[in-house]
Amino acid sequence: MVDLTTWDGLLRTYVDADGRVDYRSWLTREPTILADWLAQQSCETKGHQDHLAHWINLYNAFTIQAVLSRYPIDSIRPKLLGLPNWIGFLRFFQQPVHRLGSQLISLAQIENRMLREQSKDPRIHFAIVCASLGCPLLRCEAYTPERVEQQLEDDLMRFVNNPQKVRLDAEAGILHCSKIFQWYKADFLAASPSIPAYILPQLQGATDLKTELRLAYLPYDWSLNQRMSS
């Protein structure tokens, strides 16, 4: 079984309850400990819960390591001459630069092959974090095989009931929601007949809503999920 003590300790030290990361202190105080921990990891898992916890932890850890290697930055979506640098942005996710045992892997491979394809669980979209404020809140603890099902359920509830991610205007018949529901629509529709049908049972105060809703997707905030050292 993977020793999560180091990863869990780093999250508890440098991530607050709002998912903001103190990258500056992390980089100053413990610049190599995350890389050392990642160097000990492998692709091997045992069972469904272990698989989920392992790859969610690795996705988030590699993302933080990528930010630390570039810090200070304001966003993972860099700008070139005042415009979004889409090549740099895509490389952040698509380039296989993260070493795992003897192979190199990308964030996109972890997300799509190891999590989306193998788990078929749309709740992973509320757990993996790309270091932006538009993402789900980064947990200040590691995912564990023993608790990952409850952690994912908590992540789903926390995301849906965060007004920055989901807002219901019942009078106007509009469900405002994160673009995550648009980008990964197929994953949610595999688990539910519609996006509102997926969201509403989890949304506090909305379970008895009868009217048909129109979807409106909220702007996505690509600002770095950082908090400044005190």
C-alpha positions in Angstrom: 0.0 0.0 0.0 1.2 3.5 -0.9 2.5 5.5 2.1 0.4 8.7 2.0 1.9 10.3 5.1 4.1 12.8 3.2 1.4 13.8 0.6 -1.2 14.1 3.3 1.1 16.2 5.5 1.9 18.6 2.7 -1.7 19.2 1.9 -2.6 19.8 5.5 0.3 22.2 5.8 -0.1 24.3 2.6 -3.7 24.0 1.5 -6.5 25.9 3.4 -10.2 25.0 3.7 -11.0 27.0 0.6 -8.6 24.9 -1.6 -6.0 27.7 -1.8 -2.4 26.7 -1.9 0.4 28.6 -0.3 2.9 27.8 -3.1 5.4 30.4 -1.9 5.8 28.9 1.5 5.8 25.4 0.1 8.5 26.3 -2.4 10.6 28.1 0.3 10.3 25.6 3.1 10.1 22.2 1.4 11.1 22.6 -2.3 12.0 19.0 -3.0 9.8 16.8 -0.7 6.9 16.5 -3.2 9.2 15.5 -6.0 10.9 12.9 -3.7 7.5 11.4 -2.8 6.4 11.3 -6.4 9.7 9.6 -7.4 8.6 6.7 -5.2 5.2 6.2 -6.8 4.2 3.6 -9.5 1.3 2.7 -11.7 0.3 -0.3 -9.6 -3.0 -0.4 -7.7 -5.1 -3.0 -6.0 -8.8 -2.8 -6.4 -11.3 -0.1 -7.5 -11.0 2.2 -4.4 -7.2 2.0 -4.4 -7.2 2.8 -8.1 -9.4 5.9 -7.6 -7.5 7.3 -4.6 -4.1 6.6 -6.2 -4.7 8.3 -9.5 -6.6 11.3 -8.0 -3.7 11.9 -5.6 -1.2 11.6 -8.5 -3.1 14.0 -10.7 -3.3 16.6 -8.0 0.3 16.1 -6.9 1.8 16.4 -10.4 -0.3 19.5 -10.9 1.1 21.1 -7.8 4.6 20.1 -8.8 4.1 21.7 -12.2 3.0 24.9 -10.6 5.9 24.9 -8.1 8.3 24.4 -11.0 6.9 27.6 -12.7 6.1 29.7 -9.7 5.5 32.6 -9.4 2.7 32.6 -11.9 -0.8 34.0 -11.9 -2.5 31.3 -13.9 -1.8 28.0 -15.6 -3.1 29.6 -18.8 -0.1 31.9 -19.6 -0.4 34.9 -21.8 1.8 35.9 -24.8 1.6 39.5 -25.9 -1.5 40.0 -23.8 -3.4 37.0 -25.3 -3.9 33.5 -24.0 -0.9 31.3 -24.9 -2.9 28.2 -25.9 0.2 26.2 -26.8 1.7 26.6 -23.4 -1.7 25.9 -21.8 -2.2 22.7 -23.8 1.4 21.6 -23.0 0.6 21.9 -19.2 -2.0 19.1 -19.7 -0.9 17.2 -22.7 2.9 16.9 -22.5 4.1 13.6 -20.9 6.7 15.2 -18.6 5.7 13.6 -15.3 7.8 10.6 -14.4 6.1 7.6 -12.9 8.5 4.7 -12.5 10.2 4.1 -15.9 7.6 6.0 -17.9 6.6 9.6 -18.6 2.9 10.5 -18.3 0.8 13.6 -18.8 -2.0 15.0 -16.8 -4.4 14.3 -19.7 -3.4 10.6 -19.7 -4.1 10.3 -16.0 -7.5 12.1 -16.3 -8.7 10.4 -19.5 -7.1 6.9 -19.4 -6.7 6.1 -15.7 -9.7 7.9 -14.3 -12.4 8.6 -16.9 -12.1 5.5 -18.9 -11.4 3.1 -16.1 -13.6 4.4 -13.3 -16.6 5.7 -15.3 -17.3 7.8 -12.3 -18.2 11.5 -13.0 -17.4 12.4 -9.4 -13.8 12.5 -10.3 -14.4 15.9 -11.9 -15.0 17.3 -8.5 -11.8 15.8 -7.1 -9.0 16.4 -9.7 -7.8 20.0 -9.6 -5.9 21.9 -12.3 -4.7 24.6 -9.9 -7.3 27.2 -11.0 -10.1 28.9 -9.0 -12.7 27.6 -11.5 -11.7 24.0 -10.5 -13.2 22.1 -7.6 -11.7 23.0 -4.2 -8.4 21.1 -3.5 -8.8 18.9 -0.5 -6.4 19.6 2.4 -6.0 15.9 2.8 -5.0 12.9 0.7 -7.6 10.5 -0.8 -7.4 7.1 0.8 -8.8 3.7 -0.5 -10.7 3.3 2.7 -12.4 6.7 2.4 -12.4 7.6 -1.3 -16.1 6.8 -1.9 -17.2 9.1 0.9 -14.6 11.7 -0.1 -15.9 11.8 -3.6 -19.5 12.0 -2.4 -18.5 15.0 -0.2 -16.7 16.6 -3.2 -19.8 16.3 -5.3 -22.0 17.9 -2.6 -19.4 20.6 -1.9 -19.1 21.5 -5.6 -22.8 21.5 -6.4 -23.7 23.6 -3.3 -20.9 26.2 -4.0 -22.7 29.3 -5.5 -19.6 30.0 -7.5 -20.0 26.7 -9.3 -23.8 26.1 -9.4 -26.6 28.6 -9.0 -30.3 28.0 -9.5 -32.6 30.7 -10.6 -35.9 28.9 -10.1 -38.1 31.9 -11.0 -36.4 32.3 -14.4 -36.0 28.5 -14.9 -32.2 28.8 -15.3 -29.6 26.5 -13.8 -26.2 28.3 -13.9 -23.4 25.8 -13.6 -19.7 25.4 -14.1 -18.3 24.7 -17.6 -17.1 21.4 -16.2 -20.6 20.1 -16.8 -20.3 21.3 -20.4 -16.8 20.0 -21.1 -17.5 16.6 -19.6 -21.2 16.4 -20.6 -20.9 12.8 -21.8 -19.6 11.6 -18.5 -22.6 13.1 -16.6 -25.1 11.9 -19.1 -23.8 8.4 -18.8 -24.8 8.5 -15.1 -28.0 10.6 -15.5 -30.6 11.5 -18.2 -29.7 15.2 -18.1 -27.3 17.7 -16.4 -30.1 19.1 -14.2 -31.1 15.6 -13.3 -27.6 15.0 -12.1 -27.3 18.2 -10.2 -30.7 18.8 -8.6 -30.8 15.8 -6.2 -27.5 17.1 -4.7 -28.5 20.8 -4.7 -29.9 21.8 -1.3 -33.5 23.1 -1.5 -34.0 22.1 -5.1 -35.2 18.4 -4.9 -38.9 19.3 -5.3 -38.4 21.5 -8.4 -40.8 20.5 -11.2 -40.1 23.0 -13.9 -37.9 22.4 -16.9 -34.6 24.2 -16.6 -32.4 25.9 -19.1 -28.7 25.6 -18.6 -26.3 28.6 -18.6 -22.6 28.0 -18.1 -20.7 30.3 -15.8 -17.4 31.9 -16.8 -14.4 29.8 -15.8 -11.8 31.5 -13.6 -8.3 30.4 -14.7 -6.6 32.4 -11.9 -4.2 30.4 -9.8 -5.7 28.8 -6.7 -3.1 30.4 -4.5 -3.1 32.1 -1.1 -0.4 34.5 -0.1 1.9 33.7 2.9 1.1 35.7 6.0 
